[in-house]
Amino acid sequence: MMLFRRACGDGARAPSGAQYGWVTVSIARRERQRVKYWIDTEFIERPYTIDLISVGLVAEDGREFYAESNEVDWSKASQWTLLNVRPQLDGKGMRREEIGYAVRRFTDGDEQPVFWGYFPAYDWVAFSWLFGSMDELPFHYPQLCLDIKQWAIELGDPELPHQLGARHHALLDARWTRDAWAFLSALAPAAGERRAMGRKNPDQFVSA
């Protein structure tokens, strides 16, 4: 399943697509050149790999993206994942490669996107693998995701807003990540506009 729209329903309700009203949003390209994205994924973690289950993105201009993978090996899932994540899925998944192309379309025109997550180390790996290796990220994507928790620690680690309603659903958790960012941004507005740009090894693709 993939949603490439703006949600108009009650974000605190269970995330089944039938429980939301969805309307298509058209955003002028000139308004989308420096857009923040708050991301979250659900995944199966096991040694040496992270198996993506679903991904959610919320853009600061109101657009939302959600997709589920149909390539999940549920035999590797923990009991916790089977009880807390799987029941919230719609079950209409797509190949990870297709999700990667859909994310590209979702961010098309955003020349300097910045991504925020909450404890996003595994989320960012699962997200990046949608495009292949880290070196195969879309050329305008940064190679890192900014961390809400690290920013909170910089500010003295204030208690973040509690997430109301369902959790462990990629889109609902991405919405909460946006809300946590807004809370911290009210404390330090300038820091909320930081950008993650460049590559770890900028000369890696320079021909000898």
C-alpha angles and dihedrals in degrees: 000000000000130000117192100175149079119281118232097173133091107292091204094063126091109284102242109139091233090064095059136070109225126196126183115246126208115201121189111243093232089060092053106058098100105031130159119220126198111205140189135173137192115217147160111248120206134148113303097358146057115213111208116226101172142342133210130189129185118195122208090238091063102263119132134197129195131169138164127212122235091198097075117134099216091183086075095051122111121239088250092057092047091052101039107029111026097056090059095057123101090215096225098119136170136204116282090239089057091049089053092054090047091053089051089054091047092055096037110136095022101120098184109024119177122202126210127190140166111247083341102174095110093032091058093049091049090046095047093050088063085078099039120255125003088262090058096062112127105280095247095050119101117239093234139051119225115239123230091200094053089050090050090053090052087056095050096276100275118192109269123224114280116249111242123210127000121008135190092051112118098226096043091047091049089054090052090049088056090051091049089051090051090051092053092041089059087058096045111013097177093053090055089065096058116130132219105214138156134030133279090238105027093177094053094101098040111116115238 
